[in-house]
């Protein structure tokens, strides 16, 4: 009779423990999948399961084996190496020891997070994950601990780790949204905290690591191309952009950046000048069709073309008369007309809606006018007089 009562008692305890344990694991799973980290959500999803665990554990405290009791004592002391070693030993025992180890360990992680022991948690979980790589409860707490400490790159990596073990599409989208938010937050932090160009190498390494974690995320590839552009490493930037050109979404923005790089490369090549009597003459194109040679005059505010040249293009140009202005010449002050042309360009560097004064220039034979600052100020420009080259770089 006594034996029967003992068996029934043990059976009852097992049912109660099993029910509470089931509730705890279900609630923890909901925390991980829903990603709820607000104070309100945390109080709802973590306090109750811990209470259930405590009730369940109190029923079997008197029946703990020596290995179980040792593990419980180690958890209280935060001795990472010993905790992980004892956990390994417990999981080699029977199913009862294994369940106890898992339940007690996750409970400890929850309590540690509630007590803001983030650094201890990170150390403990990283050791533990060497045994249980796919424990999504532990990975979730690891990610949130990194985020709480402001280590956003580590939090992002932990969330990518977590994503591998989630199979619900809505929850995957939830995790992706968290990752996107953290990536943007870290990007902005680096930009705001850095001075000069010091932020670019740091961000480049960040996006290179993200591209390894998520190779199909074209945003990371484009960000690398943009950073190489900022670092003037145009060849690497173009190689990344070529990879994006065939994509419907990213092809357009990749093409825009590629055009800017092409302009930068042309600027490095230099534009050939003709030298005459100590002055330099450059060839340009007005309104896409009219070739013109202009003498570079950095002292002139307004560019000028000769009356003779203007008459040659008068019938084919859509130049618009704007007003008359006063110009200083060797013969004194003259009132001359000012016209607006749709575009003027030199070796692909164009300025739209540009103004030219029109006046007689009898002393000029090799050129049809002057190139003034109303064109040059749109660029970072310099002249290599020794080699007769003009460099025009977009501002």
Beta strands, then each sheet from edge to edge (+ up, - down):
strand 1: 271-272
strand 2: 274-276
strand 3: 279-286
strand 4: 290-296
strand 5: 303-306
strand 6: 320-329
strand 7: 332-346
strand 8: 349-359
strand 9: 369-371
strand 10: 379-384
strand 11: 389-394
sheet 1: 1+ 11- 10+
sheet 2: 2+ 3- 4+ 9+ 5- 8- 7+ 6-
end
